[in-house]
Amino acid sequence: MLDYEENPYNPNPVTKLFTTFLFGLTAFHQINILFEWGAVLLLSFIFYKNGFIRDAIKNITSFGLLCLLPNLTVIQSAHFILKMFLMLLLMYRIFYFPVTSGKLLVKTSDVGSVISSMDKLKLPRAVSIPVAVMFRFFPSFREERRNIKLAMKIRGIDFKNPLAYIEHVTVPLLIMSSNISDDISKAAETRCIANPIKKTRYIPLKVKFIDFLYTVLVLAILVGGLLW
């Protein structure tokens, strides 16, 4: 078996899934702004330590801009078009932490580690197989979307005509999504992913110190932000 070098700053996929659920609670009750910045810096630190420096900087910058949004009373008194735009940004502000935590989960986890961690938890195949297919789907989807945009640029199709632009993007993406789903399902069946026999995993996963630290810090941020 080949040696596998594990990043000590990359939490277990189950830990990241659990903390994403915890961050989802912030959509129902806003926490103190100081603790929110603590969560932003924590997520940016994990991004940075896993090699996603651009995402770490983008995370801090995006949240800083979202903090400049006016409150709901000011938005309600704004012009109709401006109100729609600000309300969309406000909705993104509400779901910012679960979305960013989910992005961290997807970017810093691969299919092998996700399945290995779920096998350790003895989760049923009805849960692990759809999650594995989902993790295979999104990278392929992003690549196909990039190829479609490149093809449109070569053909001179730009955003000057929004309706035509949306049509030329949406229709190929829908077709590509269907094809990607079929290909992934066939590949999974070919590799006997549903076989109940115990499999040997290339990626060994174990609970590390970063799992405890990351979970404790997220819990401290949420509880402290609610009680402050």
C-alpha positions in Angstrom: 0.0 0.0 0.0 1.4 3.4 -0.9 2.1 6.0 1.7 -0.5 8.7 2.1 0.5 12.0 3.5 -2.3 13.6 5.5 -2.6 17.4 6.0 -2.7 18.0 9.8 -4.8 21.1 9.2 -7.5 19.4 7.2 -10.3 18.2 9.5 -12.1 14.9 8.9 -15.0 15.2 6.3 -17.5 14.1 9.0 -16.2 16.9 11.3 -16.6 19.4 8.4 -20.1 18.1 7.7 -21.0 18.5 11.4 -19.7 22.0 11.7 -21.5 22.9 8.5 -24.7 21.8 10.2 -23.7 23.9 13.3 -23.1 27.0 11.1 -26.5 26.4 9.5 -28.0 27.5 12.9 -26.7 31.0 12.3 -29.4 31.3 9.5 -32.1 31.2 12.2 -30.4 33.4 14.8 -27.7 35.9 14.2 -24.7 35.9 16.5 -22.6 38.8 17.7 -20.5 40.5 15.0 -17.2 39.9 16.8 -17.9 36.2 17.0 -18.9 36.3 13.3 -15.5 37.7 12.5 -14.0 35.0 14.6 -15.8 32.4 12.4 -14.6 34.1 9.3 -11.0 34.1 10.4 -11.3 30.4 11.5 -12.6 29.4 8.1 -10.0 31.5 6.3 -7.3 29.9 8.4 -8.5 26.4 7.3 -8.6 27.5 3.7 -5.1 29.0 3.9 -3.6 25.9 5.5 -5.0 23.7 2.8 -3.6 25.7 0.0 -6.6 27.8 -0.9 -5.1 31.2 -0.3 -7.4 33.0 -2.8 -10.4 31.6 -1.1 -9.1 32.7 2.3 -8.7 36.3 1.1 -12.0 36.2 -0.7 -13.7 35.0 2.4 -12.5 37.9 4.5 -13.1 40.5 1.8 -16.7 39.2 1.0 -17.8 39.2 4.6 -16.3 42.7 5.1 -18.4 44.0 2.2 -21.5 42.2 3.4 -21.1 43.9 6.8 -21.5 47.3 5.0 -25.1 46.4 4.1 -27.8 48.6 5.6 -30.3 47.2 8.0 -33.8 46.0 6.9 -35.5 49.3 7.8 -33.3 51.2 5.4 -33.7 48.6 2.7 -37.4 48.8 2.9 -37.4 52.5 2.2 -35.1 52.2 -0.8 -36.2 52.2 -4.5 -37.8 49.0 -5.8 -34.9 47.8 -8.0 -32.3 48.7 -5.4 -34.5 47.0 -2.7 -34.5 43.7 -4.7 -30.7 43.8 -5.1 -30.1 44.6 -1.5 -32.5 41.9 -0.3 -30.6 39.3 -2.4 -27.3 40.4 -0.7 -29.0 40.3 2.6 -30.2 36.7 2.0 -26.6 35.8 1.1 -25.5 37.5 4.3 -27.9 35.3 6.3 -26.7 32.1 4.8 -23.0 33.1 4.5 -21.6 30.8 7.1 -23.3 27.5 6.1 -22.5 28.3 2.4 -18.8 29.0 3.2 -18.5 26.0 5.5 -20.0 23.8 2.8 -17.6 25.2 0.3 -14.8 24.3 2.6 -16.1 20.8 2.9 -16.3 20.3 -0.9 -12.9 22.0 -1.7 -10.8 20.2 1.0 -12.4 16.7 0.8 -12.1 14.0 -1.9 -14.4 11.1 -2.6 -12.1 8.6 -1.0 -11.8 10.4 2.3 -15.5 11.0 2.4 -16.4 7.3 1.9 -13.7 6.2 4.3 -15.0 8.5 7.0 -18.5 7.3 6.5 -17.4 3.7 6.6 -15.8 4.3 9.9 -19.1 5.7 11.2 -20.9 2.6 9.9 -23.3 4.8 7.9 -25.6 2.9 5.5 -24.9 2.7 1.8 -28.1 4.6 1.1 -26.3 7.6 2.6 -22.7 7.2 1.6 -23.3 6.3 -2.1 -25.4 9.5 -2.9 -22.8 11.6 -1.1 -20.0 10.0 -3.1 -21.8 10.6 -6.4 -22.4 14.3 -5.3 -18.7 14.8 -4.7 -17.9 13.4 -8.1 -20.6 15.6 -9.8 -19.6 19.1 -8.7 -16.0 19.1 -10.0 -17.1 17.7 -13.4 -19.9 20.3 -13.5 -17.5 23.1 -12.9 -15.2 21.9 -15.6 -18.0 21.6 -18.1 -19.3 25.1 -17.2 -15.9 26.5 -17.8 -15.7 24.8 -21.2 -19.1 26.1 -22.2 -18.1 29.7 -21.3 -14.9 29.3 -23.3 -16.9 28.1 -26.3 -19.3 31.0 -26.0 -16.3 33.4 -25.8 -14.8 31.9 -29.0 -18.1 32.3 -30.8 -18.5 35.9 -29.7 -21.4 35.4 -27.4 -21.3 37.9 -24.4 -23.5 39.3 -21.7 -24.7 42.2 -23.9 -27.9 40.2 -24.6 -28.8 38.6 -21.2 -31.6 36.4 -22.5 -29.5 34.9 -25.3 -26.6 34.5 -22.8 -28.7 32.6 -20.3 -30.2 30.4 -23.0 -26.7 29.5 -24.4 -25.5 28.7 -20.8 -28.6 27.0 -19.3 -29.5 24.5 -22.0 -26.0 23.0 -22.4 -25.6 22.9 -18.6 -28.8 21.0 -18.2 -27.8 18.5 -20.9 -24.3 18.2 -19.5 -25.6 17.7 -15.9 -27.8 14.8 -17.1 -24.8 13.2 -19.0 -22.5 13.6 -16.0 -25.0 12.0 -13.6 -25.4 9.0 -16.0 -21.6 8.6 -16.4 -21.0 8.8 -12.6 -23.7 6.3 -11.9 -22.3 3.9 -14.5 -18.8 4.3 -13.2 -20.0 3.6 -9.6 -21.9 0.5 -10.6 -18.9 -0.7 -12.7 -16.7 -0.4 -9.6 -19.2 -2.4 -7.5 -19.8 0.5 -5.1 -23.0 -1.1 -3.8 -21.2 -4.4 -3.0 -21.7 -5.0 0.7 -18.3 -6.7 1.1 -15.8 -4.8 3.1 -13.4 -2.8 0.9 -9.8 -1.8 1.4 -9.3 1.9 1.3 -6.3 3.7 0.0 -6.9 6.7 2.2 -6.7 5.9 5.9 -8.6 8.4 8.0 -8.5 8.9 11.8 -9.6 11.5 14.2 -6.9 14.2 14.6 -6.3 17.1 17.0 -7.6 19.6 14.4 -11.0 17.8 14.5 -11.4 18.4 18.2 -10.0 21.9 18.0 -12.1 22.9 15.0 -15.3 21.6 16.5 -14.6 23.2 19.9 -13.9 26.6 18.3 -17.0 26.5 16.2 -19.1 25.6 19.3 -17.5 28.3 21.3 -18.1 30.9 18.6 -21.8 29.9 18.2 -22.5 29.7 22.0 -20.5 32.8 22.7 -22.1 34.7 19.9 -25.6 33.8 21.1 -25.0 34.6 24.7 -23.0 37.8 24.2 
